[in-house]
């Protein structure tokens, strides 16, 4: 079965998760934004959290949106202010996941995002996993499904 892990990471949590999927023979695609977030942690929280809370999208650098060759797709993104990061909003509007075995991996530094999880499950037939800062808490990686 062909498997894809596609993700966005600002703090490095997604990179840690990507390494685990790479070990399990997933193709890896990292998406990046055209505009960089502020360099300070406070600036990132303020700008990213505000824009994510409003459901905004981010302009992404080019990436291959054609996932037709994959049977299974795992999408990872951070949760900011209880919502998907802006890059994730763009990704989910760019790609049709309807015919895929789909899992979302949500990473956050704090609390859960039950409304976001419910919306994902309502929109897609999918699994949703929530990892709390896997970069600092490697035991969280045991939740991953392979």
URVENDA-V836730 format. One record per backbone hydrogen bond with DSSP energy under -1.0 kcal/mol. CO is the residue of the C=O (numbers start at 1). NH is the residue of the N-H. If there is no record, write none. Layout:
BEGIN
co=CO nh=NH
co=CO nh=NH
END
This chain:
BEGIN
co=2 nh=71
co=2 nh=72
co=3 nh=27
co=4 nh=74
co=5 nh=29
co=6 nh=76
co=7 nh=31
co=12 nh=16
co=13 nh=17
co=14 nh=18
co=15 nh=19
co=16 nh=20
co=17 nh=21
co=18 nh=22
co=19 nh=23
co=21 nh=26
co=22 nh=25
co=27 nh=5
co=29 nh=7
co=32 nh=61
co=40 nh=44
co=41 nh=45
co=42 nh=46
co=43 nh=47
co=44 nh=48
co=45 nh=49
co=46 nh=50
co=47 nh=51
co=48 nh=52
co=49 nh=53
co=50 nh=54
co=51 nh=56
co=52 nh=55
co=59 nh=34
co=67 nh=70
co=71 nh=101
co=72 nh=4
co=73 nh=103
co=74 nh=6
co=75 nh=105
co=76 nh=8
co=77 nh=107
co=78 nh=85
co=80 nh=83
co=83 nh=80
co=85 nh=89
co=86 nh=58
co=86 nh=90
co=87 nh=91
co=88 nh=92
co=89 nh=93
co=90 nh=94
co=91 nh=95
co=97 nh=100
co=101 nh=73
co=102 nh=127
co=103 nh=75
co=104 nh=129
co=105 nh=77
co=106 nh=131
co=107 nh=79
co=108 nh=133
co=113 nh=117
co=114 nh=118
co=115 nh=119
co=116 nh=120
co=117 nh=121
co=118 nh=122
co=119 nh=123
co=120 nh=124
co=124 nh=126
co=127 nh=104
co=129 nh=106
co=131 nh=108
co=133 nh=136
co=133 nh=137
co=137 nh=140
co=138 nh=141
co=139 nh=142
co=140 nh=143
co=141 nh=144
END
